[in-house]
């Protein structure tokens, strides 16, 4: 499976090139076009994603986010997982899995589902972003604070703390309203340059 992006960073499109029998999961509303013979199956109901599978000889599928912004292939090496803001996944191969529940996110959000999902495995997960992506590479002991509305993803190795900006003001772990995330290096935090709400 290969990914090629174009029209980035403002109006990103990704072409997913599949070998024979390879499949990728994506929201059917994001599909622009496919090579002839790529099949689409919808294993779930409602807003469940579709699985697009290449025929004999392989094929491709072009995907575009529902909103303007960048598309960003995030590499998974099989050792490090990533916490990603909900709704950001544009395309997911079967080799990258969504981990639910994930203990670190349960500890971060308590009993609520929160605004993040955890993924692990190998291969590339393509993210749909609000605007271009910024990467903050933190050295050991370096700390930054990120607004949940601009967060995109962060790896397991980085330290993260969720806190209220003003304990007297309204807060929501489902949306990130009234909250801030403190990250301590070493590691990389990915943000998007436009608000996600």
Secondary structure, 3 states (H helix, E strand, C coil): CEEEEECCCCECEEEEEECCCCEEEECHHHEEEECCCCEEECCCCCCCCEEEECCCCCEEEEEECCCCECEEEEEEECCCCEEEECCCEEEEECCEEEECCCHHHHHHHCCCCCCEEEEEEEEEEEEECCCCEEEEEECCCCEEEEECCCEEEEECCCEEEEEECCCCCCCCCCCCCCEEEEEECCEEEEEECCCCC
